Amino acid sequence: MNAIRPPSALREGALAFLARYDGLKARLPGDPALRAAAAELFRAGGLPGPREEAWRYTFLRPLVEQEFHEPLVPLADCGPLLARLPAIDAPRLVFVDGRYRGDLSVPPVQAMVTTGAPALGPLARPESEKMVALNTMLAEDGAEIAVPAGVDAGTLLLVSLGTDAHGRAVAFHPRHAVHLAAGARLTLIEICMGEGAYLHNPVLSATIEAGATLTHLRLQDEAKGAFHLSTVYADVAEGGTYDSFALNLGARLARMEVHARLAGPGAAAHLNAAQLLSGNQHGDFTTVVAHDAPNTQSRQTVKNVLTGNARGVFQGKIEVARAAQKTDGYQMNQALLLSPGAEINCKPQLEIYADDVKCSHGATVGELDAAQLFYLRSRGVPEAEARAILVRAFLSEALDPITHEAGRAALEQAVAAWWETQAA
Amino acid sequence: MPAVEETLDTVNAVTGSTYKWGFSTDIEMEMAPKGLNEDIIRLISARKNEPEWLLAWRLSAYAAWLKMEEPEWAMLRHPPIDYQDLHYYAAPKQKAGPKSLDEVDPALLAMYEKLGIPLKERAILAGVQGAGEDEQERPQVAVDAVFDSVSVATTFRATLAKSGVIFCPISEAVQEHPELVRQYLGTVVPAQDNYFAALNSAVFTDGSFVYIPKGVRCPMELSTYFRINARNTGQFERTLIIAEEGSQVSYLEGCTAPQRDENQLHAAVVELVAMDDARIKYSTVQNWYPGDTEGRGGIYNFVTKRGDCRGARSKISWTQVETGSAITWKYPSCILRGDGSVGEFYSVAVTNNHQQADTGTKMIHIGKNTTSTIVSKGISAGHSNNTYRGLVRVRPSAAGARNFTQCDSLLIGNNCGAHTVPYIESRNPTAKLEHEATTSKIDEDQLFYCRQRGLSQEDAVGLIVNGFCKDVLKELPMEFAVEAQKLLAVSLEGSVG
């Protein structure tokens, strides 16, 4: 094998993170050996670059051109940011610049939560993804959420606020873990917002035991100058479900990467998403679904709406192991390009080693249908409204399956607000 | 799943002896010493009596190749290839180029006879006999036969010359039409394009050259038949087809090799150029020796094929039936430069036993209102792996571009793999792209239906597989379609039908 050498800009960017680790390592909480191992991996591998297949469409150059600092003791008034949170009546865990803020949080009753140290979780391994190595090396805090067997823990908000630390861009790498014991249920609503420029590099690992259901709704609405690079691992045991929807909306460069493994018979994963990007934004939604057991099912509906000079990326891989007979995998990726400068790159991928399976994927790319627009216009609907109706209809396939009403309302509102800023 | 089990049993029962083209021919050969260096390249160039510019081109390709690394991104596993352990030139010994078929070594003619390739003019391919009362009206096929490193015979050249069509070995074209070769060679697949193309550019020995003048519709099908015979040789042929404004040509390509235990390397380059309103139809039935049931031997097939739709409304259509080779690495592509140009790719790739195929296409939309269609059918059986890898790219200039892609995979048995890796990139909002892929096994209901009507298991599976591939097979010229259907059945013999 030839070693893949990252471009020099990426090497220098990686060095900045390593320097930070060298300065901080004595003070970081948790197992120092594990961090040192992650740091070694990161030193050897660096940041992921465009010569790697999984990163061919997302280049981290803008990230390395930004200088990041240590998050300061939070002085900023989080009031205005908190006020922007959708009104969902549920307990919440609030992290500011990657650190848990008990004063802003309302812990749940039905689930056990531990904070104050990175919740490493059993799934995310530094050797599997370079961003996870970076996270493991520098993670300072995170939430460990556990729901006991048979308990329905209701809804929990996991909020990340990035603050504008007086023009000093900060980088934070929180590490969360969720564990649902057999038959447990939880709706986790993850909201990322902020101001100014910062890097948010969270890793979340979710273990879903037999018959348990994790509903994971995600609103990525980071500040326009921010970077969001998140990695989620979900392992689903027999009869369990990982039901997720992600709205990729904010940040100048965002990548939401999800690895779901269907480890037990009858396990299911839904990885739906919508990416709404404008201006010079770059958004990337990457998924890997591993069917490792028979009779497992995965569903993915990913919708992209791109305006301005935005670039959207979707990469979705379905892997079916030999043992995973009777797998049912479906993936649909659609993109609407609303301006001449917009760009979409998608790579749906099937890797199948079992014969008795039903796997399919589809992808379409195009602009708004002229005939549909004409239909609405001919019935007296103004142009702008007609376009809004069609875009909303385009997104409905991904949004409609969300059964959590308050969660869906919050996401719908974010979509509506986004469209209004586009129309304005 | 009794039906599948039964199928699997038959897989195990049948051995690799079904490769009917596996014999080798004993012919006195002239071989270059093993190994690759500048001297070998000079030797090849000298043997071909090539002009200085071509030797310089070869040497620069070689220099580039030395700096390149073998690509590793394909889903293919093979032991490292020792490029120094091959003969880069092997040619049947003969006196100063045969002037007619009568001068060709009778052993060679007998071999082609055995392969069913008509080297006698006015001979007619099997399956279409009696198509016309008058001999003149019967479909005729001009054949260029490439044996290891050289072309041994090209038929119907006089008939073709009457309409201005040039069809000859590329080594001869270098001598007789140097201006055309120099103008076009390497303009579609540059010498430094990729590892295997660079290797080919350095050491290519022969191949076919086709030139269709303005407004001419080629009066017959053209075809090249490639045969690797010698042991430890690589075959590096180069094909160049130029279709001038308003012309049309249909070109067929077939390949076989003897059954041997060691792997042999085949790295070809095919370049197509279509000017305004020109049409090129390029069909391949690839049946290199696939190795035995244990995966021993077989051809490593690393091929770069690319068509350049330079003119407005030009059309290039690739159709391939890939049943052979231990390894297939091949992505026939279209660069849709001319406004309104059309690219098509129809493919059936069958892998059985330990074969590996990573094949697909690239459609690069540059001109306005360009359209492309991709239909790919992959069938995997035994312990094989079959990957579709394709790229559809719409550049910002390609307003109104249109693509439709359909990739279907069929798995037979649970020791094989079927993979789909499409890349879809659009930078123009007026472009419309659609992609669909499915993976499934042979439908039990369809099988039951056929069995119930008295078809044997093998016939039933054969029928279903042929139906699965119909969209592609119907694109083949008739003579080839007959051969391809038979080949499909043979390739899957033991596994399906």
Interface residues (C-beta under 8 A of the other chain):
Chain A: M1 N2 E53 R322 Q325 A335 L337 L338 S339 P340 A342 E343 I344 N345 C346 K347 P348 Q349 L350 E351 I352 Y353 A354 D355 D356 V357 K358 C359 S360 H361 G362 A363 T364 V365 G366 E367
Chain B: M1 V4 E69 E72 W73 V394 P396 S409 L411 I412 G413 N414 N415 C416 G417 A418 H419 T420 V421 P422 Y423 I424 E425 S426 R427 N428 P429 T430 A431 K432 L433 E434 H435 E436 A437 T438 T439 S440 K441
